[in-house]
Amino acid sequence: MFRNQYDNDATTWSPQGRLYQVEYAMEAVKQGSVAVGIVSKTHAVLCALKRNPEDLGSYQKKIVMVDEHMGFALAGLTSDARVLRYEPICLVHINYASNFMRQQAIASRVVCNRKIPICRAVSSIAKKAQINTQQYGRRPYGVGFLVIGYDDTGPHLYEFLPSGSILEYIGASIGARSQSARTYLERCVDFFPDATMENLILHGLRALRDSLAQDKELTSLNTSIAVVGKDMPFRLIENDDVSEWLVKLGETSLSAYRQSERAAATAVATTAAAPTSTGSGATGSAGDVMETD
């Protein structure tokens, strides 16, 4: 991209109706490491690939918990993400940053005495980001989020973009080489709604693996997993805890999972088609099928 007279600020439109500053911010998201989000009827999962600047450096954090029922994965400029979220204070380092999303969650608990709805929390950061696309002298945030959470309406997955737009998805991916992960999600989208938490995590790891370069592989150091669901607070899985999921990923294949899903669907269809007028015999057969599942 070359500098021109229409990209000096975010309020200047080009003759083609484009805002170059916003487009540049969207490109920053595409340069970040990939993150994948999937949601079912009961759970929402995030899988993210962490980067380290060099072999001797530590890995950057990719998934952050906002509240006990909500968290997000980021892609893009980490420094911009600090303006929109809260980084917990730990003993190793103290990160003084604006805690906008955390403030919204705390305010909901204090004022309304309830957890903040996921849609409202995502809308609040979208409004904050959209202001920067309207005022002279400001620039859009060069970061994108995949936000997951569970509220009274069930599990949710939202994508936040620097333009201030938000969209709800069943499965989504952001970051570099995210198209390969998106292709996997589109191919397996029919399995997501009824998937268990374990299968949902494995789907996320498979999508993440498809986005890797040929000389890269998933390890316990560069992979982060987060899950939230009904009666299950937001849980972040990192480092050694990721190893068991990578072992399960190597043991199971997509073809085997599809065969098990088809077998389960066939069993359900057979049970539904069974005659119900035979009395106790039909009831016993249905009970056997349910007990096997």
C-alpha positions as CSV (number, residue, x, y, z in Angstrom):
1,M,0.0,0.0,0.0
2,F,1.3,3.4,-1.0
3,R,0.7,6.6,0.9
4,N,-1.8,9.0,-0.8
5,Q,-3.7,12.2,-0.1
6,Y,-6.7,10.3,1.3
7,D,-5.0,8.3,4.1
8,N,-3.8,11.1,6.3
9,D,-6.6,10.5,8.8
10,A,-9.7,8.3,9.4
11,T,-12.2,11.0,8.4
12,T,-11.1,11.5,4.8
13,W,-13.0,9.5,2.2
14,S,-11.4,8.5,-1.1
15,P,-13.3,9.1,-4.4
16,Q,-14.1,5.4,-4.4
17,G,-15.8,5.7,-1.0
18,R,-13.0,4.0,1.0
19,L,-11.5,4.9,4.4
20,Y,-7.8,3.9,4.0
21,Q,-7.0,4.3,7.7
22,V,-9.7,1.7,8.6
23,E,-8.4,-0.6,5.9
24,Y,-4.9,-0.3,7.2
25,A,-6.2,-1.3,10.7
26,M,-7.9,-4.3,9.2
27,E,-4.6,-5.3,7.6
28,A,-3.0,-5.2,11.0
29,V,-5.5,-7.8,12.2
30,K,-4.5,-10.1,9.3
31,Q,-0.9,-9.9,10.3
32,G,-1.5,-11.3,13.8
33,S,-1.3,-15.0,14.7
34,V,-4.4,-17.0,14.0
35,A,-7.2,-17.5,16.5
36,V,-10.3,-19.8,16.1
37,G,-13.6,-19.7,17.8
38,I,-16.5,-22.3,17.8
39,V,-19.8,-22.4,19.6
40,S,-22.2,-25.3,20.2
41,K,-25.6,-25.4,22.0
42,T,-23.9,-25.7,25.4
43,H,-20.3,-24.5,25.1
44,A,-18.0,-21.9,23.4
45,V,-14.3,-22.6,22.7
46,L,-11.3,-20.5,21.6
47,C,-8.1,-22.0,20.2
48,A,-5.2,-19.6,19.5
49,L,-1.7,-19.8,18.2
50,K,0.9,-17.8,20.3
51,R,4.0,-16.2,18.8
52,N,7.4,-15.5,20.2
53,P,9.5,-12.7,18.6
54,E,12.6,-15.0,18.5
55,D,13.6,-18.4,19.8
56,L,15.0,-17.0,23.0
57,G,11.9,-14.9,23.7
58,S,8.7,-15.7,25.6
59,Y,5.4,-16.3,23.9
60,Q,2.9,-13.5,23.7
61,K,-0.5,-13.9,25.5
62,K,-3.4,-14.5,23.1
63,I,-6.4,-15.2,25.2
64,V,-7.6,-13.0,28.1
65,M,-10.4,-13.6,30.6
66,V,-12.7,-10.5,31.1
67,D,-15.1,-12.1,33.6
68,E,-15.9,-15.5,34.9
69,H,-18.4,-16.0,32.1
70,M,-16.5,-14.2,29.3
71,G,-13.1,-13.9,27.5
72,F,-11.6,-13.2,24.1
73,A,-8.7,-14.0,21.8
74,L,-6.9,-11.1,20.0
75,A,-5.1,-10.7,16.7
76,G,-3.2,-7.6,15.7
77,L,-1.4,-4.9,17.8
78,T,-1.3,-6.0,21.4
79,S,-0.7,-2.5,22.6
80,D,-4.0,-1.4,21.1
81,A,-5.8,-4.4,22.7
82,R,-4.6,-3.1,26.1
83,V,-6.9,0.0,25.6
84,L,-9.9,-2.2,25.2
85,R,-9.4,-4.9,27.8
86,Y,-8.2,-5.6,31.3
87,E,-4.9,-7.4,32.0
88,P,-5.0,-9.1,35.5
89,I,-2.2,-8.0,37.8
90,C,0.1,-10.9,38.5
91,L,3.3,-11.4,40.7
92,V,5.6,-11.5,37.7
93,H,4.7,-8.3,36.1
94,I,2.2,-5.4,36.5
95,N,0.6,-4.1,33.3
96,Y,-1.1,-0.7,33.9
97,A,-3.7,-0.5,31.1
98,S,-7.2,0.9,30.6
99,N,-9.6,-1.8,31.8
100,F,-12.6,-0.8,29.7
101,M,-14.1,-4.2,29.2
102,R,-13.5,-5.2,32.8
103,Q,-15.1,-1.9,34.0
104,Q,-18.2,-2.7,32.0
105,A,-18.5,-6.1,33.6
106,I,-18.0,-4.8,37.1
107,A,-20.5,-2.0,36.5
108,S,-23.1,-4.5,35.4
109,R,-22.6,-6.5,38.6
110,V,-22.8,-3.4,40.9
111,V,-25.7,-1.5,39.2
112,C,-27.8,-4.4,37.8
113,N,-26.6,-7.2,40.2
114,R,-26.0,-9.6,37.3
115,K,-23.4,-10.6,34.8
116,I,-23.1,-8.4,31.8
117,P,-24.7,-9.9,28.6
118,I,-22.2,-10.9,26.0
119,C,-23.8,-8.8,23.3
120,R,-23.8,-5.7,25.5
121,A,-20.1,-6.1,26.4
122,V,-19.1,-6.5,22.7
123,S,-21.3,-3.6,21.7
124,S,-19.5,-1.4,24.3
125,I,-16.1,-1.9,22.8
126,A,-17.5,-1.6,19.3
127,K,-18.9,1.9,20.2
128,K,-15.5,2.9,21.7
129,A,-13.7,1.7,18.6
130,Q,-16.1,3.3,16.2
131,I,-15.5,6.8,17.7
132,N,-11.9,6.6,16.4
133,T,-13.2,6.2,12.9
134,Q,-15.2,9.5,13.1
135,Q,-12.9,12.0,14.8
136,Y,-10.0,13.8,13.2
137,G,-6.7,13.2,14.8
138,R,-7.4,9.7,16.0
139,R,-6.7,6.3,14.3
140,P,-8.6,3.1,14.4
141,Y,-7.5,0.4,16.7
142,G,-5.3,-2.2,14.9
143,V,-6.7,-5.2,16.7
144,G,-9.5,-7.7,16.3
145,F,-11.2,-9.9,18.9
146,L,-13.0,-13.2,19.0
147,V,-15.2,-13.0,22.1
148,I,-16.8,-16.0,23.7
149,G,-19.1,-16.1,26.7
150,Y,-22.2,-17.7,28.2
151,D,-25.2,-15.7,29.5
152,D,-28.9,-16.3,30.1
153,T,-29.5,-16.8,26.3
154,G,-26.8,-19.5,26.0
155,P,-23.2,-19.5,24.5
156,H,-22.1,-16.9,22.1
157,L,-19.2,-16.1,19.7
158,Y,-18.6,-12.6,18.4
159,E,-16.1,-11.2,16.1
160,F,-15.0,-7.6,16.7
161,L,-13.3,-5.6,13.9
162,P,-11.4,-2.3,14.0
163,S,-14.1,-0.6,12.0
164,G,-16.4,-1.0,15.0
165,S,-18.5,-3.7,13.5
166,I,-19.5,-6.9,15.4
167,L,-20.9,-10.1,14.0
168,E,-22.1,-13.3,15.8
169,Y,-20.8,-16.6,14.4
170,I,-21.1,-20.4,14.9
171,G,-17.4,-20.6,13.9
172,A,-14.9,-17.9,13.0
173,S,-11.1,-17.3,12.6
174,I,-9.0,-14.2,12.5
175,G,-5.3,-13.6,11.9
176,A,-2.7,-14.7,9.4
177,R,-3.4,-17.8,7.3
178,S,-6.9,-17.8,8.9
179,Q,-8.5,-18.8,5.5
180,S,-7.3,-22.4,5.9
181,A,-8.9,-22.6,9.3
182,R,-12.1,-21.0,8.0
183,T,-12.3,-23.6,5.2
184,Y,-12.2,-26.4,7.8
185,L,-14.9,-24.6,9.9
186,E,-17.2,-24.3,6.8
187,R,-16.6,-28.0,6.0
188,C,-17.6,-29.2,9.5
189,V,-20.1,-26.6,10.6
190,D,-22.9,-29.2,10.7
191,F,-21.2,-31.0,13.6
192,F,-20.8,-28.0,15.8
193,P,-24.3,-27.5,17.3
194,D,-24.5,-30.9,18.9
195,A,-20.8,-31.4,19.7
196,T,-19.6,-32.1,23.2
197,M,-17.0,-29.8,24.8
198,E,-14.2,-32.3,24.1
199,N,-15.2,-32.6,20.4
200,L,-15.6,-28.8,20.1
201,I,-12.0,-28.3,21.4
202,L,-10.7,-30.9,19.0
203,H,-12.4,-29.2,16.1
204,G,-10.8,-25.9,17.1
205,L,-7.4,-27.6,17.3
206,R,-7.8,-29.2,13.9
207,A,-8.8,-25.8,12.3
208,L,-5.8,-24.2,14.0
209,R,-3.5,-27.0,12.7
210,D,-4.7,-26.5,9.2
211,S,-3.6,-22.9,9.3
212,L,0.0,-23.7,10.2
213,A,2.9,-23.5,7.8
214,Q,4.5,-26.8,6.7
215,D,7.5,-26.4,9.1
216,K,5.3,-25.6,12.1
217,E,3.3,-27.8,14.5
218,L,1.2,-27.3,17.6
219,T,3.0,-27.6,20.9
220,S,2.1,-27.0,24.5
221,L,4.1,-23.7,24.4
222,N,2.5,-22.1,21.3
223,T,-1.1,-23.2,21.8
224,S,-3.8,-21.7,24.0
225,I,-7.3,-23.0,24.6
226,A,-10.3,-21.4,26.4
227,V,-13.7,-22.8,27.1
228,V,-16.9,-21.6,28.8
229,G,-20.3,-23.2,29.0
230,K,-23.4,-23.9,31.1
231,D,-22.5,-24.2,34.8
232,M,-18.8,-23.9,33.7
233,P,-16.9,-20.7,34.2
234,F,-14.4,-19.4,31.7
235,R,-11.4,-21.6,31.8
236,L,-8.0,-20.9,30.2
237,I,-5.9,-24.0,29.3
238,E,-2.2,-23.3,28.6
239,N,1.3,-24.8,28.8
240,D,1.4,-28.4,30.2
241,D,-2.4,-28.6,30.4
242,V,-2.6,-28.3,26.6
243,S,-0.5,-31.5,26.1
244,E,-3.3,-33.9,26.9
245,W,-5.5,-32.2,24.3
246,L,-2.7,-32.4,21.7
247,V,-2.4,-36.1,22.5
248,K,-6.1,-36.6,21.9
249,L,-5.8,-34.6,18.7
250,G,-3.2,-37.1,17.4
251,E,-5.2,-40.1,18.5
252,T,-8.5,-39.0,16.8
253,S,-9.0,-38.3,13.1
254,L,-11.8,-36.3,11.4
255,S,-12.9,-39.4,9.4
256,A,-13.3,-41.5,12.6
257,Y,-15.3,-38.7,14.2
258,R,-17.6,-38.4,11.2
259,Q,-18.3,-42.1,11.3
260,S,-19.2,-42.0,14.9
261,E,-21.5,-39.0,14.3
262,R,-23.2,-40.8,11.4
263,A,-23.7,-44.0,13.6
264,A,-25.2,-41.9,16.4
265,A,-27.5,-40.1,13.9
266,T,-28.6,-43.5,12.4
267,A,-29.4,-44.8,15.9
268,V,-31.5,-41.8,16.7
269,A,-33.4,-42.1,13.4
270,T,-34.0,-45.8,14.0
271,T,-35.4,-45.1,17.4
272,A,-37.7,-42.4,16.1
273,A,-39.0,-44.7,13.4
274,A,-39.7,-47.6,15.7
275,P,-43.4,-48.3,16.3
276,T,-44.8,-47.1,19.6
277,S,-47.9,-49.3,19.7
278,T,-46.2,-52.5,20.8
279,G,-46.3,-51.5,24.5
280,S,-43.5,-52.4,26.8
281,G,-41.3,-54.0,24.1
282,A,-40.9,-50.8,22.1
283,T,-40.2,-48.8,25.3
284,G,-37.5,-51.3,26.3
285,S,-35.8,-50.9,22.9
286,A,-35.7,-47.1,23.2
287,G,-34.4,-47.4,26.7
288,D,-31.6,-49.7,25.5
289,V,-30.6,-47.2,22.8
290,M,-30.5,-44.3,25.3
291,E,-28.5,-46.3,27.8
292,T,-25.9,-47.1,25.1
293,D,-25.5,-43.4,24.2
